[in-house]
Amino acid sequence: MNRAGRALLVVGDVVTDVVARHRAPLAPATDTAAEIRTLPGGAGANAACWAARSGGGEVRLLGRVGTDAAAWHERALRAAGVRPLLVRDAEAATATVIALVDASAERTFLTDGGAALRLSPADWSPELLDGVGRLHLSGYLFFADPSREAAGRALRDAAGAGVPVSVDPASAGFLTVLGTDRFLAAVAGAEVLLPNADEARVLTGRAEPGRAAVELSRRFPLVVVTLGAAGALVAEGGAVTARVAAPPVRPVDSTGAGDAFTGAFLAARLAGADPVKAAEAGCGAGAEAVTVVGGRPPAPSAGG
């Protein structure tokens, strides 16, 4: 079925990001000077915004947020061209991530899942797939019981409706805690897996990204392993079928680069691009993402 022009539905996390960029190494037990900004984020929400930025159709986002910041996040998503389908949680605060970004633009996260991981099966309905050409699930949903069950239902309903599903494994650290067997069982039936090199290593035990991609592509029809500045690997049917380069840029903040890749990749696939062309679009968005602070696309200029 040609799904071009149909909507992309992202089910995932909406997060308040506190991004602290420090040029000097962190000084334990005392102060370290930093530039600190509070920004809208979340792997699922970021990917949705980059997909909308890439064009090609309507983008919707289902997520759970606290009442504390729901209105702010809804405004930010609409401004980015995303249709928010946010469930307001009166008992838990919006998920918060502190991103510590060093002089090399590498980031370390401190994560409070908050309301995001309280997404429940009651928040999901098969009717949410009406008009949807692709469903994307943020891997963070699989790291807590309620949201894992909700994501599982969404995956099964999409598969039953013939809607292809993609999954971003999201976090090598959380994958290790959950266990790779549990994660792989939970995402069985997905068409596309989009890990970074660390996540692919955790999922397979293979240190070399190409070998990890090959192994994962025996489980999933399409696997794309992102390699940061080195681009991405495309694997299908137990073989690496393409290596895609990333445009050279001067990085400022790597927060959200993988989400940018995911959003642009999915928008391109929805528009009919083959996996290689979609990966090229993803690498372009990822390269742009590291040149701005935070995980969302830059706001349009006044002239454009």
Secondary structure, DSSP 8 states (H G I E B T S, - for coil): ---TTSEEEEE---EEEEEEE-SS---TTS----EEEEEEE-HHHHHHHHHHHH-SS-EEEEEEEETTTHHHHHHHHHHTTEEEEEEEESSS--EEEEEEE-TTS-EEEEEE-GGGGG--GGG--GGGGTTEEEEEEEGGGGGSHHHHHHHHHHHHHHHHTT--EEEE---HHHHHHH-HHHHHHHTTT-SEE--BHHHHHHHH--SSHHHHHHHHTTTSSEEEEE-GGG-EEEEETTEEEEEE-------S--TTHHHHHHHHHHHHHHTT--HHHHHHHHHHHHHHHTTSSSSS-----TT-
